[in-house]
Amino acid sequence: MNAEFYVHTCFEISGLGVVVSGEVTSGEITEGTIGRTSKGKRCTVVKIEELNYRVPVARTKSKVSLTLKHITKEDIKPWDTIYFG
């Protein structure tokens, strides 16, 4: 399962982690999926939300928010791409 996620915005929620919103440009992303930023920093998807509802999977062309762990806000910026799979 290979996927790409294009980051529109990025922010950090204390006690929860880094949240990125954007669009899945290819593939599917599920909770627990491990990804890498364009700079090689690893992250894990903790939660996926679409239109403020938790969803189990995000597919191509979905506009979603991903809660990530093992990453900081400084590791990812708007317009970055996260690669999964």
C-alpha positions, 0 to 999 in steps of 0.5 A: 500500500503506497500513498502520498499526502500533500500537506496544506496546514500543520499545527500541534495540539498539546498532549495529542501530537502534530495534526496535518490537513491536506489531500491524499494524492494517491493510494490509501492511508489507514491508522497505524500506517508509517510514513516519511516526510520528504526530508526522511523523518518517520511518522505514524498515523494515529487518527484520520478525520474527514469533515470532523468525523473519524474515518478508518481510511483515507483514499485518493482525492480525500481531503482529511486531517491526520494526527501523527506521532513521532514527529514535530511541527518543525519536521513538516511544513505546508506544501510538504509531501508525506510518503506512506507505504 
